[in-house]
Amino acid sequence: MYFFKQQTIKTSEEIMKKTLSLLISAGIICAAVTPVMADEQIELLKQQIEQLKQDYEKRIQALEKGLLAAQQAAKKNEQILVNVQEQAEEAELASDDNQQTIAKNSFNPEISLILDGRYASYQNNLDNYQLPGFSLGDEAGLVPEGFSIGESELSISANIDQLFYGKATIAFAEDDEGTSAEVEEAYGQTSALFDGLTIKMGRFFSSMGYLNEQHAHVWDFADAPLVYRALFGDQYRDDGVQISYIAPTELFMQVGTELFSGSSFPASGTHNGVGSWTAFARIGGDINSENSWQVGLGHWKASNVDDRKSENLNNSTTIYNGDSEINTINLVYKWTPNARTDNLKLQFEYFERDEDGDIALDDFLSGNSSSYHGEQKGWYAQAVYQMNKQWRTGLRYDHLSSHTKGSNYLVLDDAGLESYGYKPERYSAMLEWLPSEFSRIRLQYNNDQSYKDSDNQLFLQYTFSMGAHGAHSY
Amino acid sequence: MNTKKILFIFIFLILIVIHTAEAVAKINIFACEPEWAELSKELGGSLVSTFSATNVGQDPHYIQARPSLIAKIRKADLLVCTGAGLETGWLPVLLRKSGNSKVQPGQKGFFMATDTVKLLDKPTVLDRSMGDIHAAGNPHIQLDPRRMRIVAKKLSQRLQQIDPEHSKEYAENLANFKTRWDQAIKRWKEEIRDIQGKNIIVQHNSWVYLQQWLKLNKVAELEPKPGVPPGSSHLSALLKRVKKSPVDLIIYSSYQDPKAATWLSEKTGIKAVAIPSTVNENESLFQWMDHVIQLIKDNSK
């Protein structure tokens, strides 16, 4: 057993020696060879690493590029999405152009019908009505007592083309001879001729006076001011042409002139050229956004009034030949407070007429004639307060005076042109109910002292408007 | 010799005056309502001078055709209005009296905002017994920022047509405005989250576009019919209805009579709020919209 042990020890020692010697020799060999091998490998490794690095850098760059591209693409997509959203929204909310034109055409031409009627009550006999110092025109009478329809007006208006606008108003009126249709207004006017310049032609209400230009149904009272009744037979219109110009200024400044045939009251007769003419000027502006004003001046002249007829109290006709001249001034002031529905309108107009000529009763051949020089003056002032959208109330005062000279005072007296110092006056009050913009019920009371017997008058009037929504002038 | 000299100097002076006038000439814009004046300012910048015919305290349905407005239209190069019948009571008179060919209907200088967008509330039956209805649809589009953007785009195009020399500037102004407006819309969308779906009563039917945008439910109107003032019978019927179904807010325009709204508010305890239908003086479109949203938010809690 021991021997074996010895033996194994021996052999293990031998093995150890052998391996040791082997290791040493290998070490020597290694020591000689290894330095060469290591250098090459490191170089190789380095190269490999470098290559790897470059590879990775390339890959990272590529990735980065890809990412950027992806991001850009995403952004682009987002932008496209936004654009698409915007387009979709526009498609949903923007109008298409075809619809527009149809909508615009639907009101061409504008048609409107005004229905007007009233109940009138007078204390005095209507036949006794007169205005001392003034001979009245055809339409200057009072409205009939009891129920009557006033003028029903049919208006058609439209832009005719790029240059002209046209409007015609046909009035249906009731008189002694029955129902008649009358061309109240029929005119064309330029809308785009030259900056600020407008030419109007046809039959129209003169712009010389403030109220004169407006249709009777937009007046604030059921009847015309006395001065309008006395001088114009309620309202002055004729056939002719109007040229007006608005200056390019901050302040509203308008000047204009009208040339008329001179055939309608207070002018008369047929004339080859211009029978009567006017000149007018207006200035207006704002004090602030709540207060505004306008001042107007007007002049009217007819040099050759030929056989102007007016009825007088003696059931005969007064005939006038001569010239006639009117000067006028008007003031309008409006107060329209912000954020409220009430407003106030003050209005004043003054007229004076000078006439030089001859008058005759019925016929110049009859011998009942006289020279005539008349100075007639008149004015009215009114205030209208709109309490809210549906209620308005107003007061008006009228005043006239005249001074007459002539060769035959008996003829002047018969013609009603001699006033003997009497000055006609009238006090009016009205209350309006406006259920909407298209209907109006008006109650009006007048204390009328047109002549010496003072008259109490009461009107209940309705005015309805159908069709196109009318726009209101200042 | 002397007169010739004077004449020469005179002509020279006139030429200078005309030249300097040309140099400072701006595009004159007549806006019917303040919001369009403000939008024109955004899009025109220093190239335009704007005037608004109305202010926040005035009801644009009822405006006096004042002489001063005729004078302003007389000098206008561009008319920017709402259209759709809103100004029908006064604008046609002004236009006809102005004698200004540039701004007549159909011309380049005639721009109606409602022509550019789709309108709500187009009546199927046109009858005046239904009140003061607008045949073309509801004209009160200014309270919808999305429609405002469309109007801005079209208005900018129009400015470029009228003043092609500066079309680049107008395009830049538009881009600038759109960026800021879109950002604001984003912000407003966040802000209005908690007011969506609220039930409101309005005085006049002038809030439909705001309702659509804010997703508000209009339960009733204080006016029995458009343009007809609220009467007592209509209001008491309304009171009964409100007691049955809950309402969060009563809205009326700052130019309207607050009587009816405050009456209903007192009876029900629902808050009534006057909302400016348009920009105030020296207020931008952004500030105004912020203000409108803030008012609704604060009062419908």
Interface residues (C-beta under 8 A of the other chain):
Chain A: E89 E90 E92 L93 A94 S95 Q100 A103 K104 S106 F107 N159 Q162 Y165 Q189 T190 S191 A192 L193 F194 D195 G196 L197 T198 S244 Y245 I246 A247 P248 T249 E250 L251 F252 M253 Q254 R282 I283 G284 G285 D286 S289 S292 W293 Q294 K334 T336 N338 A339 R340 T341 N343 N388 K389 Q390 P435 S436 E437 F438 M466 H469 A471 H472 S473 Y474
Chain B: N55 G57 Q58 Q64 A65 R66 P67 S68 I70 A71 R74 K75 G85 T88 G89 W90 L91 P92 V93 L95 R96 K97 S98 G99 N100 S101 Q104 P105 G106 Q107 D115 T116 V117 K118 L119 R128 G131 D132 A135 A136 D144 R146 R147 I150 K154 G227 V228 P229 S254 Y255 Q256 D257
